[in-house]
């Protein structure tokens, strides 16, 4: 009887976790830039590039 109770609790937890993961879909995003070339100075060790979304 004890084993049955443990299995019942375990299966409820698993079913709850599976149900919660089904509520959240995967996040998807894309970045499209409108320039084809970016030129950096060769003397610099590091460069940074800022992208912004002007679509509202």
C-alpha positions as CSV (number, residue, x, y, z in Angstrom):
1,X,0.0,0.0,0.0
2,X,2.9,2.4,0.8
3,X,4.4,1.8,-2.6
4,X,1.1,2.7,-4.3
5,X,0.9,6.0,-2.4
6,X,4.5,7.0,-3.4
7,X,3.7,6.2,-7.0
8,X,0.5,8.2,-6.9
9,X,2.3,11.3,-5.5
10,X,5.2,10.9,-8.0
11,X,2.8,10.6,-11.0
12,X,0.8,13.6,-9.9
13,X,4.0,15.7,-9.7
14,X,5.2,14.5,-13.1
15,X,1.8,15.2,-14.7
16,X,1.8,18.7,-13.2
17,X,5.3,19.5,-14.5
18,X,4.4,18.2,-18.0
19,X,1.2,20.2,-18.0
20,X,3.1,23.4,-17.0
21,X,5.7,23.0,-19.6
22,X,3.0,22.6,-22.2
23,X,1.7,26.1,-21.3
24,X,4.9,27.9,-22.3
25,X,6.0,27.8,-25.9
26,X,9.5,28.3,-27.0
27,X,10.7,31.9,-27.4
28,X,11.6,32.9,-31.0
29,X,13.3,36.0,-32.2
30,X,15.1,37.3,-35.3
31,X,17.4,40.1,-36.0
32,X,17.5,41.6,-39.5
33,X,20.0,44.4,-40.2
34,X,19.6,46.7,-43.2
35,X,23.3,47.1,-44.0
36,X,25.5,44.5,-45.7
37,X,28.9,45.7,-44.6
38,X,30.3,46.8,-41.3
39,X,33.9,48.1,-41.3
40,X,35.9,48.1,-38.1
41,X,39.3,49.6,-37.4
42,X,42.1,46.9,-37.3
43,X,44.0,48.7,-34.5
44,X,41.2,48.2,-31.9
45,X,41.2,45.0,-29.9
46,X,37.4,44.9,-29.4
47,X,34.4,46.4,-31.1
48,X,30.7,46.6,-30.2
49,X,27.7,46.9,-32.3
50,X,24.3,48.2,-31.2
51,X,21.1,47.1,-32.8
52,X,17.8,48.8,-32.2
53,X,14.3,48.0,-33.2
54,X,12.5,51.1,-34.6
55,X,9.3,49.2,-35.3
56,X,6.7,49.9,-32.7
